[in-house]
C-alpha cells in the first residue's frame, strides 16, 4: 500500500490543474437520512463550516491515493466518489476490499454483478483499480450523459455521470429530479458537495 501511495502522489504532483466546473454547481449535499444512517461516510454538506468540523484528518489521508486527475475529471471528484462509496477504502480493509455485502470490490466499488468489468483483476486499493473504474465506467458515463442531455452544461453532465455511477445512465432523467432513486436519494449531490469541500483543501 505504501508503494501505491507513493506512486499516486508522484503522479498527482505532475498533473496540470484543470478548470473548476465542480465549484459552479449548486448542490444540496447529503440528505438528513445519509447524515444519520451513514455517519462514518459523512464528509460534507453545503455548509462548509459543518463539513470541516465533521471531516477527520484520517479520512483525508485515506483518500489521498484517489487524488489523481484523469483528463478533465478533477481529483476532488474522484476522491469524493471514493469517500461516499468506501470512505477512501478505510471501511474495506477488514474485508480485503469487498463492500456492499460482498457485491462490490475496491475503493471505487466495482459492482461484481452489474458492471460487466473484471473487478477483481486489480488489487482493491491500487492504481490499476482506479484506472479501470475511471476509464471503463466513469468516463464512458460522461459521454453517454452528454449525448442523452445535449442541453446540459459541462458541470451538469459531470454530476449526471456521478449519478449514473450509482444507478446507471438510464435513470439519469431530469436535472430537477436527478438523484431520485439513487442511494438515499442524494448520491450525486452528496458526492459533489464532498468534491467542493475537498477542492477547498487543494484537491484540484
C-alpha positions in Angstrom: 0.0 0.0 0.0 2.9 2.4 0.8 4.4 1.9 -2.7 1.0 2.5 -4.3 0.5 5.7 -2.3 3.9 7.0 -3.3 3.1 6.3 -7.0 -0.2 8.1 -6.7 1.3 11.2 -5.0 4.1 11.4 -7.6 1.5 11.3 -10.4 -0.6 13.9 -8.6 2.4 16.3 -8.5 2.8 16.1 -12.3 -0.8 16.7 -13.2 -1.8 20.1 -14.7 -4.6 21.8 -12.8 -7.9 22.0 -14.7 -10.8 24.4 -14.7 -13.2 24.4 -11.8 -16.6 23.1 -13.1 -17.3 21.3 -9.8 -17.3 24.6 -8.0 -20.0 26.0 -10.3 -22.7 23.5 -9.2 -25.3 24.4 -6.6 -25.6 21.2 -4.6 -27.9 20.3 -1.8 -25.4 17.9 -0.3 -26.4 14.7 1.6 -29.9 14.2 2.8 -30.5 14.0 6.6 -31.0 10.3 6.1 -27.5 9.9 4.8 -26.1 12.0 7.7 -27.9 9.9 10.3 -27.6 6.4 8.8 -24.1 6.7 7.3 -22.2 9.0 9.8 -19.0 7.0 9.1 -19.1 8.1 5.5 -20.2 11.6 6.1 -17.7 14.3 5.0 -19.5 17.3 3.7 -22.6 19.3 3.3 -23.1 22.7 1.6 -22.4 24.4 5.0 -18.6 24.1 4.8 -18.0 25.0 8.4 -20.0 21.9 9.4 -18.1 19.9 6.8 -14.8 20.9 8.1 -15.9 20.1 11.7 -17.0 16.6 10.7 -14.1 15.7 8.4 -11.4 13.9 10.2 -7.7 14.1 9.2 -7.6 10.3 8.9 -10.4 10.3 6.3 -8.5 12.8 4.2 -5.3 10.7 4.4 -7.3 7.6 3.3 -8.5 9.5 0.2 -5.0 10.5 -1.0 -4.5 7.5 -3.2 -7.5 8.5 -5.3 -6.3 12.1 -5.7 -5.1 11.9 -9.3 -6.8 13.6 -12.3 -7.9 11.8 -15.4 -8.4 14.1 -18.4 -11.0 16.7 -17.3 -12.0 14.8 -14.2 -10.8 16.6 -11.1 -9.0 14.8 -8.3 -11.6 16.2 -5.9 -14.4 14.4 -7.8 -12.6 11.0 -7.8 -11.8 11.4 -4.1 -15.4 12.4 -3.3 -16.6 9.3 -5.1 -14.3 7.1 -3.0 -15.4 8.9 0.1 -19.0 8.3 -0.4 -18.5 4.7 -1.6 -15.9 3.4 0.8 -14.5 6.3 2.9 -11.4 6.2 0.8 -11.1 2.4 1.3 -10.9 2.7 5.1 -14.1 0.6 5.6 -12.8 -2.1 3.3 -9.6 -3.1 5.0 -11.2 -5.7 7.2 -12.9 -7.3 4.2 -9.9 -7.2 1.8 -11.6 -4.7 -0.5 -15.2 -6.1 -0.6 -18.2 -3.9 0.2 -21.9 -3.9 -0.2 -22.3 -7.3 1.4 -19.7 -8.8 -0.9 -21.3 -7.5 -4.1 -18.7 -4.7 -4.9 -14.9 -4.5 -4.8 -12.3 -1.8 -4.4 -12.0 1.8 -3.3 -14.4 2.9 -6.1 -16.7 -0.2 -5.5 -16.8 -2.1 -8.8 -20.1 -4.0 -8.9 -19.4 -7.7 -9.3 -23.0 -8.2 -10.6 -23.8 -5.3 -12.8 -20.6 -3.5 -14.0 -19.6 -6.1 -16.6 -16.0 -5.4 -15.6 -13.3 -7.9 -14.3 -13.5 -6.1 -10.9 -11.1 -8.4 -9.1 -8.3 -8.4 -11.7 -6.8 -5.4 -9.9 -5.9 -5.1 -6.2 -8.7 -3.3 -4.4 -6.6 -0.3 -3.4 -4.4 0.0 -6.5 -3.9 2.5 -9.3 -5.0 -0.3 -11.6 -8.4 -0.4 -9.9 -8.9 3.3 -10.1 -7.7 3.5 -13.7 -10.2 0.7 -14.7 -13.1 2.3 -13.0 -12.4 5.8 -14.4 -11.6 4.8 -18.0 -14.0 1.8 -18.3 -17.0 3.2 -16.4 -17.0 6.8 -15.3 -15.6 8.4 -18.5 -18.0 6.5 -20.7 -20.8 7.6 -18.5 -19.8 11.2 -19.0 -20.1 10.7 -22.8 -23.4 8.9 -22.6 -24.9 11.5 -20.3 -23.7 14.3 -22.6 -25.3 12.6 -25.6 -28.5 12.0 -23.7 -28.8 15.5 -22.4 -27.3 17.8 -25.1 -28.6 20.9 -23.5 -26.9 20.3 -20.2 -23.7 22.3 -19.3 -20.4 20.6 -18.7 -21.0 20.8 -14.9 -24.4 19.2 -15.2 -23.1 16.4 -17.3 -20.4 15.7 -14.7 -22.9 15.5 -11.9 -25.2 13.4 -14.1 -22.3 11.0 -14.7 -21.8 10.8 -10.9 -25.5 9.9 -10.5 -25.1 7.3 -13.3 -22.2 5.8 -11.4 -24.7 4.8 -8.7 -27.8 3.8 -10.7 -27.0 3.8 -14.4 -27.4 6.3 -17.3 -31.0 5.1 -18.0 -32.0 6.6 -14.6 -30.5 10.0 -15.4 -33.7 11.6 -16.5 -34.1 15.2 -15.4 -32.0 17.7 -13.6 -34.6 18.7 -11.0 -35.0 15.0 -10.0 -31.5 13.8 -10.8 -31.0 11.9 -7.6 -34.4 10.4 -7.2 -33.9 6.6 -6.9 -30.2 6.8 -6.1 -28.7 5.7 -2.8 -30.6 7.6 -0.2 -31.9 9.9 -3.0 -28.8 12.1 -2.7 -25.9 10.3 -4.3 -24.7 12.9 -6.8 -25.5 15.9 -4.6 -23.6 14.4 -1.7 -20.6 13.5 -3.9 -20.4 16.9 -5.5 -20.7 18.6 -2.1 -17.8 16.4 -0.9 -15.8 17.3 -4.0 -16.4 21.0 -3.5 -15.2 20.8 0.1 -12.1 18.7 -1.0 -11.5 21.4 -3.7 -11.1 24.0 -1.0 -8.4 21.8 0.6 -6.4 21.8 -2.7 -7.8 18.6 -4.3 -7.9 20.0 -7.8 
